[in-house]
Amino acid sequence: MKRLLVICCWLVALTVRLDAEDCFDRVNEWLTFTACHDLIRTRVSGLMDLEGYAFTQPAPGLLYTDDNKLFNSRLTLFLDAQLGPHVYAFAQGRVDRGFDPSDSSEQARADEYALRITPWDDGRFNLQVGKFATVVGNWVERHQSWENPFVTAPLPYENTTAIYDAEAPASAQDFVGARTDPKYEYCPVIWGPSYATGASISGRLGKFDYAAEMKNATLSSRPDSWSATQVGFQHPTLSGRLGFRPNEMWNLGVSASDGPYYLAEAQRSLPLGHSLGDYRELVLGQDLSFAWHHFQLWAECYEVRFDVPRVGNADTLAYYLEAKYKFTPQLFGAVRWNQQLFANVPDGLGGAASWGRNLWRIDTALGYRFTAHLQGKVQYSLQCENSGASDFGHLVAAQFTVRF
């Protein structure tokens, strides 16, 4: 960890020097390689993130600590390789304290690696295989720290529900009861960018975009499940998105996903005569983005159904509306409204009860790009859960990013 902090501080100090831009330009040249008269071109790039969080317990979203503050550092390296005009390969590796910020020890891992083939120059068809982010929605395209105007993800991508993918509930009463296991045991609607393994096709036909994928794990699956060596393709998930771009300002899309969400170890806890494939996560989504001069707007809405053993259908609705405005070429502000609502399910006592806590959250952020390689952001979030105790949660976060 100390070594990583030293590297971060060195890069931050480098960017504030008068010749910082020239230094980074030279670094970019060193990290770019060509061969065969430019038919093969590879480039290494990266992000160095320093993050600090202060919040009221329990820790919100996918932050994992028993303290009321957390420091997190992250090094992300990208490899892009163009092999002629029709073959492209990419990979992403990270050194951090877990895929989601936590107080655990450092670890290194490969999050993405894929090969993409584009037979035609007009982009009408692409075939991609490997481990890569989902095609569902529009937030995934801007989830990296440099593009995301906030420090945290929208609510649908990080709010854990009562879905426990390693063991089925013993009864309906057990499902709607208080959660006693650690938060990491439970799953959100979509776990971050969902870097599961599989294959996809995508392309653009006139004003329409299309994408479809077959992955080894559902959108709600945890990072430990995304590798094919951990979860195979016995129960694949199918997802897709259809987009429409009427003009340069608007991008509208609809998404869908369907697949079993239980891990293999949950088989022993399922009702007799049932298998993992009988219990599925069904996701329907709508998204839009709008850009006009210095103003940008994004929104996503997900209607989600989990088929839960001994309970039935557990439905939830999660959405957010996000706006960003550039006050100057370097200074920007953003605000995001998030909300998630849970339907009622049988409570095992002859009645019905909500299977989750309805909540809303408002995120505000202010960011500044000091140079083309250094960015700083601060965020404040206020969250309220309908838990009966009128509890409000607060989060203050800061993030410094160096891009090279």
NORDALIN-V926881 format. One record per helix or strand. SS is the DSSP state (a for helix, b for strand). FROM is the first residue (numbers start at 1). LEN is the number of residues. If there is no record, write none. Layout:
# NORDALIN-V926881
ss from len
SS FROM LEN
SS FROM LEN
This chain:
# NORDALIN-V926881
ss from len
a 2 14
a 20 11
b 32 4
b 40 16
b 64 1
b 69 15
b 87 10
b 102 1
b 107 11
b 126 6
a 140 3
a 155 3
b 163 2
a 172 5
a 183 3
b 186 2
b 197 9
b 208 8
a 223 3
b 237 8
b 250 11
a 264 6
a 276 3
b 280 13
b 295 14
b 312 15
b 331 12
b 344 3
b 352 3
b 359 11
b 374 12
b 392 12
